[in-house]
Amino acid sequence: MIEGTGIGLVIARNLVELMGGTLKVRSQAGVGSEFSVELPLTRAAAATPGAASAPSPADTLPATLAGRVLYVDDDEVNRLLMQAYLGVRAGIEFHAGER
């Protein structure tokens, strides 16, 4: 199997930054890597005008999540795992493909 060039991570970082967010990575040789995406919740922040301090993340999370997810991975097991995790969530339109 030929590993990817990492271009997908660059594209993901650019998309996240265009949405005002950040993409972070933690990696340890021989163990693996963990990627996280943080995006602002603008509707929730706008709902609390004049607040004395910024709301905690728990206060700004919507009761239900809605949106579209495009998951691209050349590993079929990973695609099936994400389908099982996100594909059953109400309000999430999930699409998976391989590169």
C-alpha positions as CSV (number, residue, x, y, z in Angstrom):
1,M,0.0,0.0,0.0
2,I,1.3,3.5,-0.9
3,E,0.8,6.1,1.8
4,G,-0.7,9.4,0.8
5,T,1.2,12.6,0.4
6,G,-0.6,14.5,3.1
7,I,-2.4,16.9,0.8
8,G,-5.7,16.0,2.4
9,L,-4.6,17.5,5.7
10,V,-3.5,20.7,4.0
11,I,-6.9,21.0,2.3
12,A,-8.7,20.2,5.6
13,R,-6.6,22.9,7.5
14,N,-7.4,25.5,4.8
15,L,-11.1,24.7,4.9
16,V,-11.2,24.9,8.7
17,E,-9.3,28.2,8.7
18,L,-11.7,29.6,6.1
19,M,-14.5,28.9,8.6
20,G,-12.7,30.7,11.4
21,G,-11.5,27.6,13.2
22,T,-8.3,25.7,14.0
23,L,-7.0,22.3,13.2
24,K,-4.6,20.8,15.8
25,V,-2.5,17.6,15.8
26,R,-0.9,15.5,18.5
27,S,1.4,12.8,17.3
28,Q,3.6,10.2,19.0
29,A,5.9,7.9,17.1
30,G,4.8,4.3,17.2
31,V,1.5,5.3,18.8
32,G,-0.4,7.4,16.3
33,S,-1.8,10.8,15.7
34,E,-4.9,12.6,17.0
35,F,-6.4,15.5,15.0
36,S,-9.0,17.9,16.4
37,V,-11.0,20.6,14.7
38,E,-12.4,23.6,16.6
39,L,-15.0,25.8,14.9
40,P,-16.8,28.8,16.3
41,L,-20.5,28.5,17.1
42,T,-21.6,31.8,15.8
43,R,-25.3,31.4,16.2
44,A,-24.9,30.4,19.9
45,A,-22.5,33.3,20.5
46,A,-25.0,35.7,18.9
47,A,-27.7,34.4,21.2
48,T,-26.0,35.8,24.3
49,P,-25.4,39.5,23.5
50,G,-24.0,41.6,26.3
51,A,-22.8,38.6,28.3
52,A,-20.3,39.6,31.0
53,S,-17.9,36.7,30.0
54,A,-17.7,34.2,27.2
55,P,-20.0,31.2,27.6
56,S,-18.4,27.9,28.3
57,P,-18.4,25.4,25.4
58,A,-21.1,23.3,27.2
59,D,-23.3,26.4,27.2
60,T,-22.9,27.0,23.4
61,L,-23.4,23.5,22.1
62,P,-26.6,23.1,20.2
63,A,-29.1,20.5,21.4
64,T,-28.8,18.7,18.1
65,L,-26.1,18.8,15.5
66,A,-27.0,19.3,11.8
67,G,-25.0,19.5,8.7
68,R,-23.2,17.7,6.0
69,V,-20.0,15.6,6.4
70,L,-17.9,14.5,3.5
71,Y,-15.4,11.8,4.7
72,V,-12.7,10.7,2.3
73,D,-10.3,7.9,3.1
74,D,-8.7,5.2,1.1
75,D,-9.2,2.7,4.0
76,E,-12.6,1.0,3.7
77,V,-12.7,0.1,7.4
78,N,-12.2,3.7,8.4
79,R,-15.0,4.8,6.0
80,L,-17.4,2.1,7.5
81,L,-16.5,3.2,11.0
82,M,-17.3,6.8,10.3
83,Q,-20.5,5.8,8.5
84,A,-21.5,3.8,11.6
85,Y,-20.7,6.7,13.9
86,L,-22.0,9.7,12.0
87,G,-24.4,8.1,9.5
88,V,-27.0,7.3,12.1
89,R,-27.1,10.7,13.7
90,A,-30.3,12.7,13.0
91,G,-29.6,15.9,11.2
92,I,-26.2,14.7,9.8
93,E,-26.0,14.1,6.0
94,F,-23.0,11.7,5.7
95,H,-21.2,10.9,2.5
96,A,-18.1,8.8,2.3
97,G,-15.7,8.2,-0.6
98,E,-12.2,7.0,-1.4
99,R,-9.6,9.1,-3.0
